[in-house]
Amino acid sequence: MKRALVIDPYTRREIGFVCLTREELLKAVSNPIRIKILRLLSARPMYVRELAEELGINEQTAYYHVNELKRAGLISEVGVVKRKGAVARRLSTAIDGIAVIFKEEIRHEYERLPGFLDELLHYDRAIMVLSNPIAHGPYRGRGMDHHLAAQLAFYIGCKYGAGSELVIKLDTEMRPEDLQENLIVVGGPVANIVTAKLNKYLPIWFDEARDHSIVSKFSGKMYPDDEIGVIELIENPFNPGKTILVIAGKRHTGTKAAFLALTRRWRELSQPNRYEGSYIAHVVEGVDADGDGILDDAEVLE
């Protein structure tokens, strides 16, 4: 039985899972009593006796309709209780509804995102920290990644909808109390002063003495190329109850590679670093797959 997640196109909120079915499964819900049973069980798990009392029918009739719905895979047992030598089975719906698809075609395939973003966005507030486009900081860096961040914010909105509270701030606007929130920090330490503050806490860090080459504490490797980027999820050093995601590169091209990896290599990024199984921290390299001189894909190096 194929299932699909239903998302409200206006609020982008998840409504529930439905069974995608052909016409034959409609026979299982063709009786109005079975529709009533499904509505009752979708509200809370119930026993057959409770269903019979609620519907004003005898238990034998209730069992008949329940068995038909079970055979169709629309309800399932969620508990068993022994009462006076007999077994009472608690029932619930297996799905939230059914839908008949007359024509199957992919109209739009949305970008996927790594599952670790749930830690930042599903239940809590997060601040996305972008580098100020005006020259600032000790390296006089400028933010050139805002268009990439806008694209990520769009994908976040598609996945999490209005339920996620994502605030956008420039690195020069960050106050001490802001640093204690969940953060998504965009850009390397040359451009983003918040990344510079975090650098000593990163397991894959930027070596200022070697032109901000990227160095991994896990593999011991150094990555000097401009097309190298990092995606790292760390505990917030300023507030251990919060989490920080760093999306950065040695240069703008490296940060772009990191953004490409987030949507193109999300399965690999969802796994721990291959050299250290307890950290979500990765090195990626931007790739020009079609040879037009523009990065359009990324590979996960570690």
N, C-alpha and C positions, 0 to 999 in steps of 0.2 A: 504494500500500500504506500503510494507516494504521498509525501506531506509537503506543504508549502507554508512559509511564514507570510501572514497578511500584514501589510504596513499601510496605515492610513496615508494617502498621498498628500494630504494637507498638513497634518501635524508631524508626519514621519514617525509616529509612535507605533510600536508593535501591538497588533490587536489580538493575534493568536495564531495557532496552527490549524490548518484545514487539511482534509483529506482530498487529494486530487483523484477523481474517479471517473469511470465511464458510466454510461446510463444504467448498466445492470445493478450497480450498488444502490441506485435510487429506490429499488424495490424494498430494501431494508428499512427505508424511512417513509415509505408510501402510506403507512398507517398513521393516523393522527395520534394514536396512543403512544407510538414509539417516539414521535417528535416530543411529546410531553415528557416521556421518560428521559430523553436526552437533555432537555432543558432542566429538569430537576437534578439530574446527576452532574450537570455542569456547574450547578450552584454549590453542591456538597455531596460527598459520598453517602450512599444510602443502601439499606438492605432491601431485598425484594418485598418483604412484609411492609416496610415503610412506604415503598412505592405503591403497593396495592391500596393501602389506606389513603394515601394522598390523592390517588386517582379515582378512588371509589370503585375498584374492581376487585375480583377475587384473586387469591394468590396464584392459582393455576394459570389464569389468563396473563397475569403479570410475568410469571416464569416463561410463558411461551414467547412473549414479546422480548423479554430480556435475552433469551437464548438466540433469537433471530439477530438481535443487535450484536451479541457477542460473536456470532459466526461471521458477521460482516466486519468485525474488527473495530467497531465504533465504541464499545465499552469494554472494560476490563475489571478484574478483581483486584482490589487494593488491600484486602484484609480478610481474615477468616476467624470466626469466633465459634466456639463450641457451647451450645446451650441445651441443657437437659438431654444430652446424648446426641443431639442433632448439630449439624454444621450450618452456620449462617455466614453467607459470603457478602462482603461489603463491596459495592460496585461504584465505579466512577467512569466518566467519559475518557476515552483514549485521545481524543482530539477536541478542538473547539468548534468544528463545523465541517461541512463538506462543500466542494465546488466541482462543477462539471466543466471541463475544458473542452470546447468544441474544436479549437484549433490551437495547436501548440507551436509557438515560435518565440525565439529570443528577440525581444524588441530593444532591450538595452541591458548591458551587463555592467553592473556597478563595480567600482573598484573595491577590493577587499582591504582590510586593515588588520594588523597583528592583534591578537587577542589581549596582549598586555596593556593595550590602551584602556581596557575596561577598568583597570586599577585607578586610572586617572579621571575617567569621564563618566562612568556609569552611575555612580552614587555620590559624586562629590564635585566641588568646584575646582577648576583648574585655570591657571594663567598661562597663556602662550606669550613668551618673551621674545620679541623681535629686536634686532639691532637698529638703532637710530640711523636713518639714512644720511644724517649730517655727520661729518667727521668728528669723532669723539674718542675719549679714552686714551690710554698711553700710546697706542699704536695708530691713533687717528683713523681708525677703521670706519667704514660706512656700511650700512645694511643694504644688501642687494638681493635679499631672499624673500621679500614680502609677497611677490607673486606666487612663489612656491608655498608659502604659509597659507595664502588665500585658498589655494587648491586643496591643501590638507584640511583646512577648516570646512570647506564644502563637503568633503568626504566624511568628516566627523559629523556634520549636520545630517547627512543622509543616513548614517548608521545609528546615531544616538538621538536625533531629533531635538525637540525643545527640552527634553529631560536633562540634557547636559548643560552645565553652566560654564561656558568657555569665555574667559575675559582676555582681551588682547592688550598688551602693554609694551612700550619700548623699554629697552634695557636701562635707559637713562631716567625712566619714570619709576623704577622699582624702589619701593621703600623697604626698610628692614622687615616689617611685618608681612610684606608681599613675599619675601623669600621663604617664609614658613608655610606657604601653600603648596598644593600640587602644581608642578611647573612643567611646561613643554618649552624648552629653551632651544632657539633656532640660531645656528651660526657658530663659527669657531671663536676662539678667544681673541683673535685680532679684531674682529668686528663686534662681538657681543661681550660686554664687560661682565655679565652674569656668568657666561661660560668661563671667563677668565677666573672668576672667584671659585667656580666649581672644579677647575682643572685638577687641583691637587687631590680631589676626592674621586676622580674618574679612574676606573680600572684600565681604560684605554685613553691615554692622555696625550696632550700636545706638548712637545719638547721645545721650549722657547730657545734654548741654546742651539738647536739644530733647525732653525727656520720653521719652527712649529710643526715639524714632522710628527706623525702620529705613532705612538709607541704603545704596544700591548704588554701589560704586566702578565698576561696569561701565556702568550706564546713567546714572549721575548723579542718579537719582530718589530722592526721599524719600517714605517711606510712613508716615504718622502714625497710621493707624487701628488700633484694638485687635485687629481680626480678621485682621491681617497676620501671617504667619509665615515662617520661613526653613527651608530644608533645605540644608545646606552640607557638602561633603566636602573636608577640607583635610589637608595634611601636618601631622603632629604637630610643633608648633614646639619641643617639649621632647625629641623623639626622632624625627628625620626618617625613620627606618625604619618608623614606625607611622603610622596614619591616624586621623583624628577625624571623626565625623559629628555635626553640631549640628542638633538639632530644637528650634526655639525660636520664641517670639513676643514681642511687646512686652508682652502680657498673657496670661493663661491662655487666652483665646479664640483668640489667635494661635497658641499652641502646639498647641491642638486642631486648628486649620486645617492645621498642618503634618503632624500625624498622619493626618488624613483624606486629605491629598494623597499620603502614602506608599503607601496601599493603593488609592486611587481613581484617582490620576494617575501611576501608577508608570512608564508608558511615557514620558511627558513628562519626568519627573524623571530618567530614565536618560540623557537627552540633556544635552549641555552647555548652559550659560547662553546665551540667544540673542544676547547682546551680547558675549560672550567665550567663544569655542569651546574653550578649554582648561580650563575649570573646571566641575565639577558643583556649582553653587550657584544656588539658586532662591528667588524670592519667591512666596508663595502667599497667596490670600485665601479665608477661610472663607465659605461660602454656605449660606443657609437655603433649600434648594430647594423644600420643601413648605410654607413659610410658617407653621410652628408655633412660631417663635421660637427654634429650636435649630439650631445649625450641623450640617449633615449631608453636606456636600460641600465641595470646594475647587476653585479655579481657579488655574492657574499664570500669574502675571503676567509673570515673566521668569525 
